[in-house]
Amino acid sequence: MNKEKKIYIAGHNGMVGSAIWRALSLKGYTNLIGVSSKDLDLRDQNNVKDFFEHHKPDVVIDAAARVGGILANNDFPYQFIMENMQIQNNLIDTALKSDVEKFIFLGSSCIYPKLAPQPLKEEYLLTDTLEPTNEWYAIAKITGVKTCQAIRKQFDKDYVSLMPTNLYGTHDNFDLKSSHVLPAMIRKFHEAKLNNNSSVSLWGSGSPMREFLFVDDMAEAVVFALENKLPDYLYNIGTGEDLTIKMLANTIQQIIGHKGEIIWDDTKPDGTPRKLMDVSKMHELGWKHRVNLETGIQKTYDWFLENEGKYKEVKL
């Protein structure tokens, strides 16, 4: 990939997009394009069309999405399905019509069926029903994957989809109303530590198993996909290792130094019992994660401490 190619990173201010921007900059890419959601509403087809006509990107990386945890997905199902479809449809269709040579679409492991065999293989897509608590987001992302696949099939374009496992890291969202489990735990344990090590209440039983990938490793996977023509349309991105939510909580509690009690509220939903990714396809091609969970959590907590009170509260 020519380092001077125009690369548009949609969602470049978010956790994933900013990590991709940093990774590409470190690799020597000099023509990165990013615009804030205040200046470009990706839900508006005409705005997206005008943007592409003006900037003429050679490559598009779609890291833009409306995201959130179980609570946000459950409370705002319409926004999660409609806005995500609007964003990705406008980007993919305009990229195709603008003859963009490469498109990298980012999704989530939640596209796979709730009770699919573990670990999750790419071919399990659309083989059974989804987890009800996040099916709105999942359905939107599935349409993006299939749209990129259709473009590969019909137009022979290098459009590829990368499905990461649960991501976390610097620039994460720590708003307790809309954040994912790991950053929410960091905030809860930190605030409880400051509050005389008061008890921390966490959702569910703690028994579900989850896999977590540091966002900088995800960014490296995107760079890998950018610099190589991947032979298939869909790839899982993860560590291939998981742990229980209870083990995650204990790890975060230890790193933060919280000495209080953990209370598990089993009246709240657990979500999918297990979501472990089979990442053998990417491993065979040459990509593998590098940051272990403890190191990643420490880096994330350090960033949280430096930016406490400054991170974005997400309004839904």
C-alpha positions as CSV (number, residue, x, y, z in Angstrom):
1,M,0.0,0.0,0.0
2,N,1.4,3.4,-1.1
3,K,1.9,5.5,2.1
4,E,0.5,8.5,0.3
5,K,-2.9,7.0,-0.5
6,K,-5.8,8.9,0.8
7,I,-7.2,6.9,3.7
8,Y,-10.5,8.0,5.2
9,I,-11.1,6.7,8.7
10,A,-14.8,7.1,9.5
11,G,-15.1,7.4,13.3
12,H,-11.5,8.6,13.8
13,N,-12.3,10.2,17.1
14,G,-13.6,7.1,18.7
15,M,-11.7,4.5,20.6
16,V,-11.1,2.2,17.6
17,G,-10.8,4.9,15.0
18,S,-8.2,6.9,17.0
19,A,-6.2,3.7,17.6
20,I,-6.2,3.0,13.8
21,W,-5.1,6.6,13.1
22,R,-2.2,6.3,15.6
23,A,-1.1,2.9,14.1
24,L,-1.2,4.2,10.5
25,S,0.7,7.4,11.5
26,L,3.4,5.3,13.1
27,K,3.6,3.2,10.0
28,G,4.3,6.3,7.9
29,Y,1.0,6.9,6.2
30,T,0.8,10.6,5.5
31,N,-2.6,11.2,3.9
32,L,-5.1,10.3,6.6
33,I,-8.6,11.9,6.4
34,G,-10.9,12.3,9.4
35,V,-13.9,14.5,10.2
36,S,-15.9,14.8,13.4
37,S,-19.6,13.8,13.6
38,K,-20.4,17.5,14.2
39,D,-19.1,18.4,10.7
40,L,-20.2,15.3,8.9
41,D,-23.4,13.4,9.7
42,L,-22.8,9.9,8.3
43,R,-26.5,9.1,8.6
44,D,-27.2,11.7,5.9
45,Q,-26.6,10.3,2.4
46,N,-26.2,13.6,0.7
47,N,-23.6,14.8,3.2
48,V,-21.6,11.6,2.7
49,K,-21.8,11.9,-1.1
50,D,-20.6,15.5,-0.9
51,F,-17.7,14.5,1.4
52,F,-16.5,11.8,-1.0
53,E,-16.7,14.1,-4.0
54,H,-14.6,16.7,-2.2
55,H,-11.9,14.4,-0.6
56,K,-11.8,11.5,-3.1
57,P,-10.5,8.8,-0.7
58,D,-8.6,5.8,-2.1
59,V,-9.4,3.7,0.9
60,V,-12.2,3.8,3.5
61,I,-12.0,2.2,7.0
62,D,-15.4,2.1,8.6
63,A,-14.9,2.4,12.4
64,A,-18.0,4.6,12.8
65,A,-21.0,3.1,14.7
66,R,-23.5,3.7,17.4
67,V,-22.3,1.4,20.2
68,G,-23.2,0.5,23.7
69,G,-23.6,-2.3,26.2
70,I,-26.7,-4.4,27.1
71,L,-28.6,-1.5,28.8
72,A,-28.2,0.9,25.8
73,N,-29.1,-1.8,23.3
74,N,-32.1,-2.8,25.3
75,D,-33.4,0.7,25.8
76,F,-32.8,2.1,22.3
77,P,-33.3,-0.7,19.8
78,Y,-34.5,1.5,17.0
79,Q,-31.5,3.8,17.1
80,F,-29.1,0.9,17.3
81,I,-30.5,-0.8,14.2
82,M,-31.4,2.2,12.1
83,E,-28.5,4.6,12.7
84,N,-25.9,1.8,12.2
85,M,-27.5,0.8,9.0
86,Q,-27.7,4.4,7.8
87,I,-24.0,5.0,8.6
88,Q,-22.6,1.9,7.0
89,N,-25.0,1.9,4.0
90,N,-24.1,5.4,3.1
91,L,-20.3,4.7,3.4
92,I,-20.3,1.4,1.5
93,D,-22.6,2.6,-1.3
94,T,-20.8,5.9,-1.8
95,A,-17.4,4.2,-1.7
96,L,-18.6,1.8,-4.4
97,K,-20.0,4.5,-6.6
98,S,-16.8,6.6,-6.0
99,D,-14.6,3.7,-7.1
100,V,-12.9,3.4,-3.8
101,E,-10.4,0.6,-4.2
102,K,-10.4,-0.8,-0.7
103,F,-13.0,-0.8,2.1
104,I,-12.5,-2.3,5.6
105,F,-15.7,-2.8,7.5
106,L,-15.5,-3.3,11.3
107,G,-18.2,-5.1,13.1
108,S,-18.5,-7.2,16.3
109,S,-18.5,-10.7,17.5
110,C,-22.2,-10.2,18.5
111,I,-23.1,-11.0,14.8
112,Y,-22.8,-14.7,15.6
113,P,-25.7,-16.8,17.0
114,K,-26.2,-16.8,20.8
115,L,-25.7,-20.5,21.2
116,A,-23.2,-21.2,18.3
117,P,-20.5,-23.8,19.0
118,Q,-17.4,-22.4,20.6
119,P,-15.0,-21.0,19.5
120,L,-16.9,-19.0,17.0
121,K,-15.9,-19.6,13.4
122,E,-16.7,-17.3,10.5
123,E,-18.9,-19.9,8.9
124,Y,-21.3,-19.9,11.9
125,L,-22.8,-16.6,10.7
126,L,-26.6,-16.8,10.1
127,T,-26.8,-20.4,11.3
128,D,-29.1,-19.7,14.3
129,T,-30.8,-17.0,16.4
130,L,-29.0,-14.0,17.9
131,E,-28.7,-12.9,21.5
132,P,-31.9,-10.8,22.1
133,T,-30.2,-8.1,24.2
134,N,-28.0,-6.9,21.3
135,E,-29.7,-8.2,18.2
136,W,-30.5,-4.7,16.9
137,Y,-26.9,-3.8,16.6
138,A,-26.0,-7.3,15.4
139,I,-28.5,-7.3,12.6
140,A,-27.2,-3.9,11.4
141,K,-23.6,-5.2,11.4
142,I,-24.6,-8.4,9.6
143,T,-26.1,-6.4,6.8
144,G,-22.8,-4.5,6.5
145,V,-20.8,-7.8,6.3
146,K,-23.2,-9.2,3.6
147,T,-23.2,-6.0,1.6
148,C,-19.4,-6.0,1.5
149,Q,-19.5,-9.7,0.5
150,A,-21.9,-8.9,-2.3
151,I,-19.6,-6.2,-3.6
152,R,-16.7,-8.6,-3.6
153,K,-18.8,-11.1,-5.5
154,Q,-20.4,-8.8,-8.0
155,F,-17.8,-6.2,-8.6
156,D,-14.6,-8.0,-7.5
157,K,-13.6,-5.2,-5.2
158,D,-11.3,-5.6,-2.2
159,Y,-14.0,-5.0,0.5
160,V,-13.3,-7.0,3.6
161,S,-15.0,-7.3,7.1
162,L,-13.2,-7.6,10.3
163,M,-15.2,-8.8,13.4
164,P,-13.4,-8.0,16.6
165,T,-14.1,-9.6,20.0
166,N,-14.9,-7.3,22.9
167,L,-12.5,-4.3,22.6
168,Y,-11.2,-2.0,25.3
169,G,-8.4,0.5,25.8
170,T,-7.5,4.2,25.8
171,H,-10.2,6.6,24.7
172,D,-12.9,4.1,25.8
173,N,-16.3,5.1,26.9
174,F,-16.7,5.1,30.7
175,D,-20.3,6.3,30.9
176,L,-22.1,3.8,33.1
177,K,-25.3,4.1,31.1
178,S,-23.8,3.1,27.8
179,S,-20.4,1.6,28.3
180,H,-19.3,-2.0,27.9
181,V,-18.4,-4.3,30.8
182,L,-14.7,-3.7,31.1
183,P,-14.6,0.1,31.2
184,A,-17.7,0.2,33.4
185,M,-15.9,-2.1,35.9
186,I,-12.8,0.2,35.8
187,R,-15.0,3.2,36.7
188,K,-17.0,1.4,39.3
189,F,-14.0,0.0,41.1
190,H,-12.1,3.3,40.9
191,E,-15.0,5.3,42.4
192,A,-15.6,2.6,45.1
193,K,-11.9,2.8,46.0
194,L,-12.2,6.5,46.5
195,N,-15.3,6.0,48.5
196,N,-13.6,4.2,51.4
197,N,-13.5,0.9,49.4
198,S,-17.3,0.7,49.3
199,S,-18.9,-2.4,47.8
200,V,-19.3,-2.7,44.0
201,S,-22.5,-4.1,42.5
202,L,-22.1,-5.9,39.1
203,W,-24.7,-7.2,36.7
204,G,-25.5,-10.9,36.4
205,S,-23.9,-14.0,38.0
206,G,-20.4,-13.5,36.8
207,S,-20.4,-16.8,35.1
208,P,-20.5,-15.8,31.4
209,M,-17.1,-16.1,29.6
210,R,-15.8,-13.3,27.5
211,E,-12.7,-12.5,25.4
212,F,-11.1,-9.1,25.4
213,L,-8.7,-7.5,22.9
214,F,-6.7,-4.3,23.5
215,V,-7.7,-1.7,20.9
216,D,-4.1,-1.1,19.7
217,D,-4.0,-4.8,18.7
218,M,-7.3,-4.3,16.8
219,A,-5.6,-1.3,15.0
220,E,-2.7,-3.5,14.0
221,A,-5.2,-6.0,12.5
222,V,-6.7,-3.2,10.4
223,V,-3.2,-2.2,9.2
224,F,-2.6,-5.8,8.3
225,A,-5.8,-5.9,6.3
226,L,-4.9,-2.7,4.6
227,E,-1.4,-3.8,3.5
228,N,-2.5,-7.3,2.4
229,K,-5.3,-8.5,0.1
230,L,-7.1,-10.9,2.2
231,P,-8.5,-13.9,0.3
232,D,-11.9,-14.1,2.1
233,Y,-14.6,-11.6,2.9
234,L,-14.9,-12.1,6.7
235,Y,-12.3,-12.5,9.5
236,N,-12.5,-12.8,13.3
237,I,-10.1,-10.6,15.3
238,G,-9.4,-11.6,18.8
239,T,-7.0,-13.3,21.2
240,G,-8.5,-16.8,21.1
241,E,-8.6,-16.8,24.9
242,D,-11.4,-16.0,27.3
243,L,-12.2,-15.8,31.1
244,T,-15.3,-15.5,33.2
245,I,-16.7,-12.1,34.0
246,K,-16.0,-12.9,37.7
247,M,-12.4,-13.4,36.9
248,L,-12.3,-10.2,34.9
249,A,-13.8,-8.3,37.9
250,N,-11.2,-9.8,40.2
251,T,-8.4,-8.8,37.9
252,I,-9.6,-5.2,37.5
253,Q,-10.2,-5.0,41.3
254,Q,-6.6,-6.0,41.9
255,I,-5.1,-3.7,39.4
256,I,-7.1,-0.7,40.7
257,G,-6.4,-1.6,44.3
258,H,-10.0,-1.8,45.5
259,K,-10.4,-3.6,48.8
260,G,-14.2,-3.8,49.2
261,E,-16.9,-6.4,48.5
262,I,-18.2,-7.4,45.1
263,I,-21.9,-8.0,44.9
264,W,-23.3,-9.9,42.0
265,D,-26.9,-8.8,41.0
266,D,-28.3,-12.0,39.4
267,T,-31.6,-10.2,38.7
268,K,-29.8,-8.5,35.8
269,P,-29.2,-10.4,32.6
270,D,-26.0,-12.2,31.8
271,G,-26.2,-12.0,28.0
272,T,-24.6,-14.7,25.9
273,P,-23.1,-17.5,28.0
274,R,-19.8,-17.5,26.0
275,K,-18.3,-15.6,23.1
276,L,-14.9,-17.0,22.2
277,M,-13.5,-16.2,18.7
278,D,-11.8,-18.7,16.5
279,V,-9.0,-16.5,15.1
280,S,-7.1,-19.2,13.2
281,K,-7.8,-17.7,9.8
282,M,-6.0,-14.5,10.7
283,H,-3.2,-16.4,12.5
284,E,-2.6,-18.4,9.4
285,L,-2.2,-15.2,7.4
286,G,0.3,-13.8,9.9
287,W,-1.5,-11.5,12.3
288,K,-1.7,-12.2,16.1
289,H,-2.4,-10.0,19.1
290,R,0.5,-8.8,21.3
291,V,-1.0,-7.1,24.5
292,N,-2.0,-9.4,27.3
293,L,-5.1,-8.6,29.4
294,E,-3.4,-7.4,32.6
295,T,-1.1,-5.0,30.6
296,G,-4.0,-3.7,28.6
297,I,-6.2,-3.1,31.7
298,Q,-3.3,-1.2,33.3
299,K,-2.8,0.9,30.2
300,T,-6.6,1.6,30.1
301,Y,-6.7,2.5,33.8
302,D,-3.7,4.8,33.4
303,W,-5.5,6.7,30.6
304,F,-8.7,6.9,32.7
305,L,-6.8,8.5,35.5
306,E,-5.2,11.0,33.2
307,N,-8.6,11.9,31.6
308,E,-11.0,11.4,34.6
309,G,-13.8,13.9,34.3
310,K,-12.9,14.6,30.6
311,Y,-14.2,11.5,28.9
312,K,-17.4,11.8,26.9
313,E,-20.7,11.0,28.5
314,V,-22.7,9.4,25.7
315,K,-26.2,10.8,25.3
316,L,-28.7,8.4,23.8
